[in-house]
Amino acid sequence: MTKNRLEAFSDGVLAIIITIMVLEMKIPHGDDLSVLKPVFPVFISYIVSFIYVGIYWNNHHHMMHVVSKVNGRVLLANLHLLFWISLFPFTSAWIGENHFSTWPVALYGFILFMASVAWYILARILMKLHGADSAIAHAYGQDWKGKLSSAVYLIAIFIAFYIPIISFVLYCIVAAVWILPDYRIERLSKD
């Protein structure tokens, strides 16, 4: 089974997710800058979620670049990943509408955590399919960066029940760490 259909489907789903997020932002009534103040939290949560979707899209592209085939297990794992990412628009809008309050921020962290788990599962299934000496196995190996990100999400979920804005800042820090392409894959792509 070739990887092309999986890539095309994933690209389409991620494009729709971004479209849904931007459509969720309501245009304020009025023509001066003061009308933007109430929608500022919505805009900030949109920016962070857009960045996360972009990170997943970019890293998914790099991951698919170093694999040569997929199977049914990969397709299911990819759908699992897309499911969690598809919840970004809902939680992003909920955070913005409720000005970074406890439950929306905690749920956002849970969705980020589950997406990271789904990514880990997809990577492991691809490594098993391609073997221990494959490019993907060399690239992801122990994946400390991914595991650390998942741990930060879990910690941030608990912090959300005390100081939600700190949790959101932690989500932003993890995004900042991942915003550049995954150099583990970049190095292999140059070979």
SULGI-V624453 format. One record per residue. N is the residue number from 1. RES is the residue in one letter. BURIAL is I if it has 24 or more other C-alpha atoms within 12 Angstrom, else O. Layout:
# SULGI-V624453
n;res;burial
N;RES;BURIAL
N;RES;BURIAL
This chain:
# SULGI-V624453
n;res;burial
1;M;O
2;T;O
3;K;I
4;N;O
5;R;O
6;L;I
7;E;I
8;A;O
9;F;O
10;S;I
11;D;I
12;G;O
13;V;I
14;L;I
15;A;O
16;I;O
17;I;I
18;I;I
19;T;O
20;I;I
21;M;I
22;V;I
23;L;O
24;E;I
25;M;I
26;K;O
27;I;O
28;P;O
29;H;O
30;G;O
31;D;O
32;D;O
33;L;O
34;S;O
35;V;O
36;L;O
37;K;O
38;P;O
39;V;I
40;F;I
41;P;I
42;V;I
43;F;I
44;I;I
45;S;I
46;Y;I
47;I;I
48;V;I
49;S;I
50;F;I
51;I;I
52;Y;I
53;V;I
54;G;I
55;I;I
56;Y;I
57;W;I
58;N;I
59;N;I
60;H;I
61;H;I
62;H;I
63;M;I
64;M;I
65;H;O
66;V;I
67;V;I
68;S;O
69;K;I
70;V;I
71;N;O
72;G;O
73;R;O
74;V;I
75;L;I
76;L;O
77;A;I
78;N;I
79;L;I
80;H;I
81;L;I
82;L;I
83;F;I
84;W;I
85;I;I
86;S;I
87;L;I
88;F;I
89;P;I
90;F;I
91;T;I
92;S;I
93;A;I
94;W;I
95;I;I
96;G;I
97;E;I
98;N;O
99;H;I
100;F;I
101;S;I
102;T;I
103;W;I
104;P;I
105;V;I
106;A;I
107;L;I
108;Y;I
109;G;I
110;F;I
111;I;I
112;L;I
113;F;I
114;M;I
115;A;I
116;S;I
117;V;I
118;A;I
119;W;I
120;Y;I
121;I;I
122;L;I
123;A;I
124;R;I
125;I;I
126;L;I
127;M;I
128;K;I
129;L;I
130;H;O
131;G;O
132;A;O
133;D;O
134;S;I
135;A;I
136;I;I
137;A;I
138;H;I
139;A;I
140;Y;I
141;G;I
142;Q;O
143;D;I
144;W;O
145;K;O
146;G;I
147;K;O
148;L;O
149;S;I
150;S;I
151;A;I
152;V;I
153;Y;I
154;L;I
155;I;I
156;A;I
157;I;I
158;F;I
159;I;I
160;A;I
161;F;O
162;Y;O
163;I;O
164;P;I
165;I;I
166;I;I
167;S;I
168;F;I
169;V;I
170;L;I
171;Y;I
172;C;I
173;I;O
174;V;I
175;A;I
176;A;O
177;V;O
178;W;I
179;I;O
180;L;O
181;P;O
182;D;I
183;Y;O
184;R;I
185;I;I
186;E;O
187;R;O
188;L;O
189;S;O
190;K;O
191;D;O
